[in-house]
Amino acid sequence: MTDSGTTLAPTHVDPELDGDHERMSHIVLEGFKPKKGDYISAGPSVVEGMVNGTAVKALCGKIWVPGRNPKKYPVCPTCKEIAEGRGWQVPAG
């Protein structure tokens, strides 16, 4: 997880979705901490998704239940562009 509360998440293969997105790691905004106040959750975490089978949503809009090692796949260029546009550090992937 990066300082901004984002996590790379692997994807499960779904034959009805675009095949290229299945071969990428996506960035999930799990939450954030404003300058003043407590951490605010933005949805299920990747770990929660993997353990409980809960769907997560990537910055690019992809929704899926994570289940693979994200380090084996390149980072989704759309997720990366969105994250970098917000000034977030993007994990190597």
Backbone as a ProteinNet text record, in pm:
[ID]
protein_1_A
[PRIMARY]
MTDSGTTLAPTHVDPELDGDHERMSHIVLEGFKPKKGDYISAGPSVVEGMVNGTAVKALCGKIWVPGRNPKKYPVCPTCKEIAEGRGWQVPAG
[TERTIARY]
85	0	89.1	51.4	126	71.8	137.4	95.5	-46.1	-93.6	-225.6	-337.6	-305.8	-409.1	-447.8	-359.5	-387.3	-310	-364.7	-301.4	-312.5	-206.1	-215.1	-292.6	-380	-461.6	-461.6	-444.6	-450.5	-594.9	-613.9	-749.5	-776.2	-902.5	-949	-986.6	-969.5	-1006.1	-1157.2	-1218.2	-1361.2	-1372.3	-1414.8	-1416.2	-1503.5	-1594.1	-1680.1	-1616	-1502.8	-1436.2	-1322.6	-1278.5	-1166.6	-1044.1	-988.7	-875.2	-752.6	-726.3	-608.2	-613.7	-730.9	-742.4	-723.5	-740.6	-720.5	-572.5	-488.8	-345.3	-270.8	-339.2	-279	-310.6	-224.8	-252.8	-319.9	-422.7	-497.5	-475.2	-491.2	-472.2	-608.6	-621.7	-746.6	-726.3	-811.6	-809.6	-890.6	-822.1	-890.1	-939.8	-882.4	-922.4	-816.7	-838.6	-742.4	-754.4	-650.2	-649.2	-635.5	-741.2	-732.3	-630.8	-591	-492.4	-541	-672	-730	-837.5	-827	-929	-873.5	-965.7	-930.6	-935.6	-879	-879.1	-1022.8	-1048.1	-1180.5	-1172.3	-1251.5	-1253.1	-1324.2	-1268.9	-1330.3	-1397.3	-1396	-1455.6	-1377.5	-1414.7	-1345.1	-1196.5	-1114	-971.1	-942.2	-826.4	-784.8	-775.1	-721.9	-710.7	-850	-943.8	-1081.8	-1139.7	-1111.5	-1160	-1105.4	-977.6	-914.8	-965.2	-982.7	-1023.8	-1173.2	-1254.8	-1400.3	-1468.3	-1391.8	-1452.3	-1532.5	-1495.2	-1564	-1505	-1589.8	-1542	-1482.2	-1377.8	-1313.4	-1321.7	-1298.9	-1306.4	-1173.4	-1118.8	-992.3	-1016.3	-909.6	-920.1	-976.2	-947.6	-994	-1141.2	-1202.4	-1342.4	-1368.2	-1264.5	-1280.5	-1322.9	-1423	-1470.2	-1450.3	-1387.8	-1359.1	-1323.7	-1317.5	-1272.3	-1125.6	-1034.4	-891.8	-855.1	-751.3	-709.8	-575.2	-502.5	-370.7	-262.3	-138.6	-23.4	-5	-22.4	-13.5	127.9	228	365.6	398	311.1	334.1	280.8	215.4	149.3	188.8	186.2	215.9	100.1	130.3	27.8	-60.3	-190.4	-287.1	-249.1	-231.2	-189.7	-293.6	-420.4	-524	-517.9	-506.8	-492.4	-368.1	-258.7	-131.9	-144.3	-206.1	-223.1	-309.1	-416.6	-503.3	-427.4	-356.1	-280.9	-172.6	-96.1	10	-48.3	-164.6	-230.6	-272.7	-293.3	-329.5	-206.6	-88.9	35.8	71.9	8.8	36.8	156	229.8	341.1	284.6	322.4	271.5	373.8	330.1	422.5	470.5	593.2	644.7	569.1	536.3	462	476
-117.1	0	122.7	226	350.8	441.5	556.6	650.3	701.7	706.4	762.2	661.9	541.3	441.9	364.6	360.4	283.5	153.6	52.8	-78.1	-135.7	-201.7	-276.9	-404	-439.2	-558.9	-645.4	-775.2	-866.8	-890.3	-949.5	-971.9	-1118.7	-1157.7	-1289.6	-1279.4	-1384.5	-1384.4	-1398	-1311.2	-1316.1	-1310.3	-1418.5	-1423.5	-1317.3	-1255	-1152.2	-1014.6	-998.4	-868.9	-863.5	-743.3	-722	-798.5	-883.5	-966.6	-890.1	-772.9	-696.9	-653.2	-614.8	-571.1	-686.4	-807.7	-925	-956	-901.8	-928.4	-809.8	-731	-612.8	-609.7	-540.8	-509.4	-373.2	-359.5	-235	-168.7	-37.7	38.9	65.4	32	48.9	154.8	257.8	356.8	298.4	261.7	199.9	304.2	422.3	528.9	636.8	736.7	845.8	910.7	984.9	1059	1206.8	1283.5	1427	1491.8	1615.1	1683.1	1692.9	1712	1714.6	1607.1	1519	1416.3	1276.6	1181.6	1040.5	983.3	865.9	791.8	769.5	789.4	770.8	657.7	554.2	440.5	478.7	432	457.3	332	224.9	99.4	-17.9	-137.2	-256.4	-253.5	-304.2	-312.2	-435.5	-437.4	-551.7	-676.8	-662.5	-776.8	-830.4	-740.7	-781.8	-856.3	-804.7	-869.9	-1010.1	-1027.2	-1157.7	-1255.7	-1209.2	-1297.2	-1329	-1225.5	-1241.6	-1255.6	-1244.5	-1251.5	-1127.2	-1014	-887.4	-818	-766.1	-694.3	-559.9	-520.2	-390.5	-314.3	-183.3	-100.7	-29.9	-46.9	16.8	161.4	238.9	377.8	388.7	290.5	291.7	252.8	209	171.8	21.8	-57	-203	-250.3	-337.9	-396.1	-547.1	-604.9	-748.1	-793.7	-923.8	-982.7	-1019.2	-955.8	-983.3	-1124.5	-1178.8	-1313	-1357.1	-1272.1	-1310.1	-1217.6	-1260	-1180.5	-1065.7	-940.1	-827.7	-803.3	-855.1	-832.3	-908.1	-1000.1	-1077.5	-1007	-891.5	-824.8	-678.1	-618.9	-475.9	-393.8	-271.7	-183.4	-131.3	-129.8	-77.4	67.1	99.1	235	341.1	306.7	403.6	432.5	327	345.4	428.8	395	464.9	613.4	643.2	782	860.5	799.6	865.6	892	791.3	805.1	912	907.7	1007.1	1147	1156.8	1286.2	1347.6	1262.8	1310.9	1330.2	1304.2	1324	1208.5	1093.9	978.5	902.7	841	755.4	622.7	581.5	457	346.7	236.6	125.9	68.2	22.8	-44.3	-174.3	-206.9	-330.1	-385
0	0	0	-73	-74.4	34.9	56.3	160.2	138.2	16.1	-12.4	11.7	56.2	82.1	-42	-140.7	-260.9	-256.8	-321.1	-324.8	-463.7	-507.4	-632	-603.3	-693.5	-672.1	-796.3	-777.7	-891.2	-933.2	-1048.2	-1096.8	-1122	-1113.7	-1156.3	-1302.9	-1376.8	-1517.3	-1530.1	-1608.7	-1639.1	-1790.1	-1854.2	-2001	-2065.9	-1990.5	-2049	-2049.2	-1980.1	-1973.4	-2074	-2102.6	-2194	-2145.5	-2228.4	-2191.1	-2146.8	-2205.9	-2167.8	-2021.7	-1973.1	-1833.9	-1737.6	-1784.3	-1699	-1680.6	-1765.4	-1757.6	-1698.3	-1615.6	-1553.7	-1405.1	-1332.4	-1192.8	-1191.2	-1109.7	-1102.5	-967.8	-963.5	-840.6	-778.7	-650.3	-576.9	-469.2	-469	-361.9	-247.5	-141.3	-27.5	70.9	66.2	156.2	158.9	241.4	251.5	388.6	424.3	550.5	517.2	543.8	518.2	611.8	580.3	664.4	808.5	824.1	958.1	963.8	1059.7	1074.6	1064.5	1075.5	1074	933.2	918	791.7	745.9	616.9	558.9	457.5	477.6	386.7	258	145	14.4	-40.3	36.8	-7.7	46.1	3.9	52.8	16.7	106.2	79.4	-5.6	-65.8	-146.9	-59.9	60.1	150.4	183	212.9	239.8	119.9	1	-120.3	-135.8	-107.1	-120.8	-15	106.6	216.1	210.1	187.3	193.8	58.3	-49.1	-181.3	-215.9	-157.1	-179.8	-302	-388.3	-506.8	-466.8	-538.9	-520.2	-652.5	-646.1	-767.2	-789.2	-909.5	-946.3	-987.5	-990.4	-1034.5	-1175.2	-1260.1	-1398.6	-1411.2	-1300.8	-1302.7	-1302.4	-1321.9	-1322.8	-1184.7	-1179.1	-1054.3	-1063.3	-961.5	-960.6	-819.6	-801.6	-674.8	-693.2	-617.6	-633.7	-589.5	-654	-616.2	-668.8	-738.1	-792.2	-739.3	-755.4	-715.2	-814.7	-772.5	-864.8	-918.9	-851.1	-895.6	-1024.4	-1063.5	-1186	-1310.8	-1293.7	-1405.8	-1412.7	-1532.3	-1543.7	-1487.1	-1445	-1390.1	-1503.8	-1479.9	-1575.9	-1609.8	-1737.9	-1773.5	-1736.1	-1738.1	-1701.2	-1551.6	-1470.3	-1325.3	-1293.9	-1360.9	-1338	-1373.3	-1486.7	-1530.1	-1429.8	-1381.9	-1284.2	-1154.9	-1106.1	-980.6	-992.4	-1100.1	-1118.9	-1135.8	-1200.8	-1217.4	-1084.8	-985.6	-852	-764.2	-821.7	-748.2	-657.3	-674.5	-590.7	-644.8	-555.7	-594.1	-642.4	-761.2	-817.6	-792.6	-729.6	-706.4	-839.4	-840.1	-960.7	-977.2	-1101.1	-1120.9	-1258
[MASK]
+++++++++++++++++++++++++++++++++++++++++++++++++++++++++++++++++++++++++++++++++++++++++++++

